[in-house]
Amino acid sequence: MMDEAIFFDTVRQGLWVAVITSFPILAVALLAGVTVGLFQALTSIQELTLTFVPKLAAIVVVFWMSMGFMAQTLVSFFQDRIVPLIVGG
């Protein structure tokens, strides 16, 4: 039977891993959104695709660049935290 402290610590670490792995994509999406929004406000262009396409392109580029980091972070969390709980329990 798993102790509550171990369970909550594992959940906390899992949430932290989720924050760390999603931060690059969320930061770039925010930066691209603010930049495009500022551009739209300055030029009075209100085209919906102008907000969507640059954000999507930036997210795809950052995802492609950070895939190795994300995979390594998730695999190390799984190997260091989840597998010992499964094997030990």
KAZIBEL-V651423 format. One record per residue. N is the residue number from 0. RES is the residue in one small letter. PSI is psi in degrees with one decimal (none if undefined). OMEGA is omega in radians with two decimals (none if undefined). D_CENTER is the distance of its C-alpha to the mean C-alpha in Angstrom with 1 decimal. Layout:
BEGIN
N&RES&PSI&OMEGA&D_CENTER ; N&RES&PSI&OMEGA&D_CENTER
END
This chain:
BEGIN
0&m&133.8&-3.10&31.9 ; 1&m&135.3&3.10&28.6 ; 2&d&148.1&-3.14&29.1 ; 3&e&-37.7&-3.14&27.2 ; 4&a&-40.5&3.11&26.1 ; 5&i&-41.3&3.13&24.5 ; 6&f&-51.0&-3.10&22.8 ; 7&f&-33.5&3.07&21.3 ; 8&d&-39.4&3.11&20.4 ; 9&t&-41.6&3.09&18.6 ; 10&v&-42.8&3.12&16.7 ; 11&r&-45.5&3.12&15.9 ; 12&q&-37.1&3.09&14.7 ; 13&g&-40.8&3.09&12.5 ; 14&l&-38.5&3.12&10.9 ; 15&w&-39.9&3.08&10.6 ; 16&v&-40.3&3.10&9.0 ; 17&a&-41.0&3.11&6.3 ; 18&v&-46.1&-3.10&6.0 ; 19&i&-42.1&-3.09&6.4 ; 20&t&-28.7&-3.12&4.2 ; 21&s&-12.5&-3.06&0.9 ; 22&f&-45.7&-3.12&4.5 ; 23&p&-42.5&-3.13&6.1 ; 24&i&-43.8&-3.13&5.4 ; 25&l&-38.0&3.14&6.2 ; 26&a&-42.7&3.14&8.8 ; 27&v&-38.4&3.09&10.3 ; 28&a&-41.0&3.10&10.6 ; 29&l&-46.8&-3.13&12.3 ; 30&l&-43.7&3.11&14.4 ; 31&a&-39.7&3.12&15.5 ; 32&g&-42.8&3.11&16.3 ; 33&v&-41.6&-3.14&18.4 ; 34&t&-47.5&3.14&20.1 ; 35&v&-39.5&3.10&21.0 ; 36&g&-40.4&3.09&22.1 ; 37&l&-43.4&3.10&24.2 ; 38&f&-43.2&3.13&25.7 ; 39&q&-38.6&3.14&26.6 ; 40&a&-36.5&-3.13&28.2 ; 41&l&-32.7&-3.08&30.2 ; 42&t&-4.6&-3.10&31.4 ; 43&s&28.8&3.06&31.8 ; 44&i&122.1&-3.10&30.2 ; 45&q&59.6&3.12&28.7 ; 46&e&127.8&-3.09&27.4 ; 47&l&-36.8&-3.12&24.6 ; 48&t&-21.3&3.13&23.5 ; 49&l&-27.9&3.09&23.3 ; 50&t&-33.6&-3.02&20.2 ; 51&f&-48.2&-3.01&18.5 ; 52&v&-49.0&3.13&19.3 ; 53&p&-38.1&3.10&18.2 ; 54&k&-44.6&3.13&14.8 ; 55&l&-43.2&3.13&14.4 ; 56&a&-42.9&3.13&15.8 ; 57&a&-40.7&3.14&13.6 ; 58&i&-42.6&3.14&10.3 ; 59&v&-43.3&3.14&12.2 ; 60&v&-46.1&-3.12&13.4 ; 61&v&-37.3&3.09&10.3 ; 62&f&-44.5&3.13&8.8 ; 63&w&-40.1&-3.12&12.4 ; 64&m&-30.2&-3.05&12.6 ; 65&s&10.7&3.14&9.7 ; 66&m&-41.5&3.14&10.4 ; 67&g&-44.7&3.11&12.8 ; 68&f&-44.5&-3.13&10.9 ; 69&m&-45.9&-3.14&8.3 ; 70&a&-43.0&3.14&11.4 ; 71&q&-40.6&3.12&13.4 ; 72&t&-45.3&-3.13&11.4 ; 73&l&-41.1&3.13&11.4 ; 74&v&-41.4&3.14&15.0 ; 75&s&-37.1&3.07&16.2 ; 76&f&-43.8&-3.13&15.0 ; 77&f&-46.1&-3.09&16.8 ; 78&q&-38.8&-3.07&19.8 ; 79&d&-27.0&-3.04&20.2 ; 80&r&-47.6&-3.01&19.7 ; 81&i&-47.0&-3.11&20.0 ; 82&v&-45.8&3.09&22.7 ; 83&p&-31.9&3.08&25.0 ; 84&l&-38.3&3.12&24.9 ; 85&i&-45.3&-3.11&25.8 ; 86&v&-41.3&-3.09&28.5 ; 87&g&-20.3&-3.05&29.9 ; 88&g&none&none&30.0
END
